Amino acid sequence: MFPSRIFEKWWLRAFIALVVFFVWQICYAINRVQGLEEEKTILQATVTDFYYIIIIRDHISLLPRVNRTTPFIYFITPTHFRAAQKADLTRLSYTLSHVPNLHWIVVEDSDELTPSVAEILKRSRLPYTHLNARTPPTQKMKYSDPNWTLPRGVDQRNSALLWIRNQLAGVKNGVVYFGDDDNTYDLRVFQEMRKVAKAGVWPVGIVGGMFVETPILAENGTIIDFNAVWKRERPFPIDMAAFAVNITLILSNPNALFSFDVPRGYQESTFLDNVGIHRYNMEPLAEKCTKVYVWHTRTEKSKLSKEMIEKLTKKRGFNELEAHALGVKI
Amino acid sequence: MFPSRIFEKWWLRAFIALVVFFVWQICYAINRVQGLEEEKTILQATVTDFYYIIIIRDHISLLPRVNRTTPFIYFITPTHFRAAQKADLTRLSYTLSHVPNLHWIVVEDSDELTPSVAEILKRSRLPYTHLNARTPPTQKMKYSDPNWTLPRGVDQRNSALLWIRNQLAGVKNGVVYFGDDDNTYDLRVFQEMRKVAKAGVWPVGIVGGMFVETPILAENGTIIDFNAVWKRERPFPIDMAAFAVNITLILSNPNALFSFDVPRGYQESTFLDNVGIHRYNMEPLAEKCTKVYVWHTRTEKSKLSKEMIEKLTKKRGFNELEAHALGVKI
């Protein structure tokens, strides 16, 4: 046995105390290292994972990063059934899904929500609202009518405005834009519209029989005129795609709506009048209206037989594959 | 002074040795902990960073993740100057930039590369190749010609094929597709074309005066016919957008090219013949040709004045804003 008196020595007690202390420290350290090493492995795996996602998606980020304070864009799209509707909405969804902080409000001219439109909205992964509003038959154009015969999207845009006024009543920060389903948007137009304090305006390509319709600015940057050739006397001779309005103006002017009762070409002017905008307080954007970031493109109407037009008008008689191509339920 | 004989005691030596060992161990452990802690902080910051990028882009990922062994798609786009060219290419670039492992080969019908097209390619963040090939004046259509008067994209597609044969001679894995700049692509068509072993085929919406042009399958899944109404006697009565070919067929058949000397509507048939494809060994895709993932949309030609058509034809006389809208250098 170890002689017991040896424990009475001060140095042995100190020695044992030290050993215990060191062992404890080392155990603790080893434990800590193991813990950290595990955390590191997990973090590294996460980073690899993220890195992998990022490299795949990296060529997708066409816009600069956006933070939480960035105003939301409420992008209102009236849409009606036609041969290219599914194609046009599909294509538009791929543009919009590049845009952060965008809420897509799609309003169908139909008696009920179409599952095919719902699927496109869902697949876009955008925040969205899917509504429908049927244009009265007396206001509805025939297949052969040129597309300017009657105003389009009146009830649909109004539905979207009502939804905004009901659902977003408290919102202080955001921009409302009317974006048709067949137009072409350069992503930079979304950066522009986020700047809108009251109402912003910019040039639009290929519209009104011109290469570009644009506000004309004085040297000090205020809008003094527009270059439109058709109905220049309108208060705002511009296209629906040419402007965005701050959401506060929509909320504080609940009676500003579109109407079938205004002369042709006056939808934009009447609406802007009703939200209290004048030419002189519109904000010229897109580098002082020197850049074109939106085009009023239109998808060509297919040359169809009488029988096919009949099918389209009645929205029935399609085989399964045609129904899939056109986004029709059968 | 410390009595020197005390060092002769075995236990003191052992004690000192132990202390030195423990101190060394603890120093090492502390060092290791500090190191790990730093690494952890950095990794955590990286994760936060990535996480932030991911939440912004999350609604963008419309395709499942793809690994490195996924075959590349060589997407050949012939393009020519017109009012909507810039708009159409911009819009298409936003669709394609959702697709991983896609190499975009854009061939302009022009004497030189257009900076505006180059900018769209660059902004797409896709891997790309930008070429030009001028269609001979005798083969070039006038503004007023219907777009079926002459074959389109012949020299441009051939340039792309030559580039592939020169630059990708050793490539064993990949798919070649001819995708026009104004068509509409559902992202699912890209998943389909990656499956192509020799030549795949699928339905195309809104083409040839029909809602859908499609191969017709027997019950066992082989192609027995096509539903085309126009020139049904063609070996392949299908549109350029309806098929993709494995790159090995392009490389092993260097003489397969497009030509101005084939009858109207025979471009697809002649090319598929030349790469050694027969009806019976085409692979029917898009869920056995029951889904429509591509539409032969066309952007409407603007109604332009004589003076404007003259400007477009000569590609000059534009003001700065018009040049920006149309993608013209002035």
Boltz contact constraints between the chains, C-beta under 6 A:
constraints:
  - contact:
      token1: [A, 15]
      token2: [B, 15]
      max_distance: 6.0
  - contact:
      token1: [A, 22]
      token2: [B, 22]
      max_distance: 6.0
  - contact:
      token1: [A, 25]
      token2: [B, 26]
      max_distance: 6.0
  - contact:
      token1: [A, 26]
      token2: [B, 25]
      max_distance: 6.0
  - contact:
      token1: [A, 29]
      token2: [B, 29]
      max_distance: 6.0
  - contact:
      token1: [A, 32]
      token2: [B, 33]
      max_distance: 6.0
  - contact:
      token1: [A, 33]
      token2: [B, 32]
      max_distance: 6.0
  - contact:
      token1: [A, 36]
      token2: [B, 36]
      max_distance: 6.0
  - contact:
      token1: [A, 39]
      token2: [B, 40]
      max_distance: 6.0
  - contact:
      token1: [A, 40]
      token2: [B, 39]
      max_distance: 6.0
  - contact:
      token1: [A, 43]
      token2: [B, 43]
      max_distance: 6.0
  - contact:
      token1: [A, 46]
      token2: [B, 47]
      max_distance: 6.0
  - contact:
      token1: [A, 47]
      token2: [B, 46]
      max_distance: 6.0
  - contact:
      token1: [A, 50]
      token2: [B, 50]
      max_distance: 6.0
  - contact:
      token1: [A, 56]
      token2: [B, 100]
      max_distance: 6.0
  - contact:
      token1: [A, 57]
      token2: [B, 57]
      max_distance: 6.0
  - contact:
      token1: [A, 59]
      token2: [B, 97]
      max_distance: 6.0
  - contact:
      token1: [A, 59]
      token2: [B, 125]
      max_distance: 6.0
  - contact:
      token1: [A, 59]
      token2: [B, 126]
      max_distance: 6.0
  - contact:
      token1: [A, 60]
      token2: [B, 60]
      max_distance: 6.0
  - contact:
      token1: [A, 60]
      token2: [B, 97]
      max_distance: 6.0
  - contact:
      token1: [A, 83]
      token2: [B, 206]
      max_distance: 6.0
  - contact:
      token1: [A, 84]
      token2: [B, 297]
      max_distance: 6.0
  - contact:
      token1: [A, 87]
      token2: [B, 184]
      max_distance: 6.0
  - contact:
      token1: [A, 87]
      token2: [B, 295]
      max_distance: 6.0
  - contact:
      token1: [A, 87]
      token2: [B, 297]
      max_distance: 6.0
  - contact:
      token1: [A, 90]
      token2: [B, 186]
      max_distance: 6.0
  - contact:
      token1: [A, 91]
      token2: [B, 184]
      max_distance: 6.0
  - contact:
      token1: [A, 94]
      token2: [B, 94]
      max_distance: 6.0
  - contact:
      token1: [A, 94]
      token2: [B, 95]
      max_distance: 6.0
  - contact:
      token1: [A, 94]
      token2: [B, 98]
      max_distance: 6.0
  - contact:
      token1: [A, 95]
      token2: [B, 94]
      max_distance: 6.0
  - contact:
      token1: [A, 97]
      token2: [B, 59]
      max_distance: 6.0
  - contact:
      token1: [A, 97]
      token2: [B, 60]
      max_distance: 6.0
  - contact:
      token1: [A, 98]
      token2: [B, 94]
      max_distance: 6.0
  - contact:
      token1: [A, 100]
      token2: [B, 56]
      max_distance: 6.0
  - contact:
      token1: [A, 125]
      token2: [B, 59]
      max_distance: 6.0
  - contact:
      token1: [A, 126]
      token2: [B, 59]
      max_distance: 6.0
  - contact:
      token1: [A, 184]
      token2: [B, 87]
      max_distance: 6.0
  - contact:
      token1: [A, 184]
      token2: [B, 91]
      max_distance: 6.0
  - contact:
      token1: [A, 186]
      token2: [B, 90]
      max_distance: 6.0
  - contact:
      token1: [A, 203]
      token2: [B, 321]
      max_distance: 6.0
  - contact:
      token1: [A, 205]
      token2: [B, 325]
      max_distance: 6.0
  - contact:
      token1: [A, 206]
      token2: [B, 83]
      max_distance: 6.0
  - contact:
      token1: [A, 206]
      token2: [B, 302]
      max_distance: 6.0
  - contact:
      token1: [A, 209]
      token2: [B, 303]
      max_distance: 6.0
  - contact:
      token1: [A, 211]
      token2: [B, 322]
      max_distance: 6.0
  - contact:
      token1: [A, 211]
      token2: [B, 325]
      max_distance: 6.0
  - contact:
      token1: [A, 212]
      token2: [B, 321]
      max_distance: 6.0
  - contact:
      token1: [A, 212]
      token2: [B, 322]
      max_distance: 6.0
  - contact:
      token1: [A, 212]
      token2: [B, 325]
      max_distance: 6.0
  - contact:
      token1: [A, 214]
      token2: [B, 321]
      max_distance: 6.0
  - contact:
      token1: [A, 291]
      token2: [B, 324]
      max_distance: 6.0
  - contact:
      token1: [A, 292]
      token2: [B, 324]
      max_distance: 6.0
  - contact:
      token1: [A, 292]
      token2: [B, 325]
      max_distance: 6.0
  - contact:
      token1: [A, 295]
      token2: [B, 87]
      max_distance: 6.0
  - contact:
      token1: [A, 297]
      token2: [B, 84]
      max_distance: 6.0
  - contact:
      token1: [A, 297]
      token2: [B, 87]
      max_distance: 6.0
  - contact:
      token1: [A, 297]
      token2: [B, 299]
      max_distance: 6.0
  - contact:
      token1: [A, 298]
      token2: [B, 300]
      max_distance: 6.0
  - contact:
      token1: [A, 299]
      token2: [B, 297]
      max_distance: 6.0
  - contact:
      token1: [A, 300]
      token2: [B, 298]
      max_distance: 6.0
  - contact:
      token1: [A, 300]
      token2: [B, 300]
      max_distance: 6.0
  - contact:
      token1: [A, 302]
      token2: [B, 206]
      max_distance: 6.0
  - contact:
      token1: [A, 303]
      token2: [B, 209]
      max_distance: 6.0
  - contact:
      token1: [A, 321]
      token2: [B, 203]
      max_distance: 6.0
  - contact:
      token1: [A, 321]
      token2: [B, 212]
      max_distance: 6.0
  - contact:
      token1: [A, 321]
      token2: [B, 214]
      max_distance: 6.0
  - contact:
      token1: [A, 322]
      token2: [B, 211]
      max_distance: 6.0
  - contact:
      token1: [A, 322]
      token2: [B, 212]
      max_distance: 6.0
  - contact:
      token1: [A, 324]
      token2: [B, 291]
      max_distance: 6.0
  - contact:
      token1: [A, 324]
      token2: [B, 292]
      max_distance: 6.0
  - contact:
      token1: [A, 325]
      token2: [B, 205]
      max_distance: 6.0
  - contact:
      token1: [A, 325]
      token2: [B, 211]
      max_distance: 6.0
  - contact:
      token1: [A, 325]
      token2: [B, 212]
      max_distance: 6.0
  - contact:
      token1: [A, 325]
      token2: [B, 292]
      max_distance: 6.0
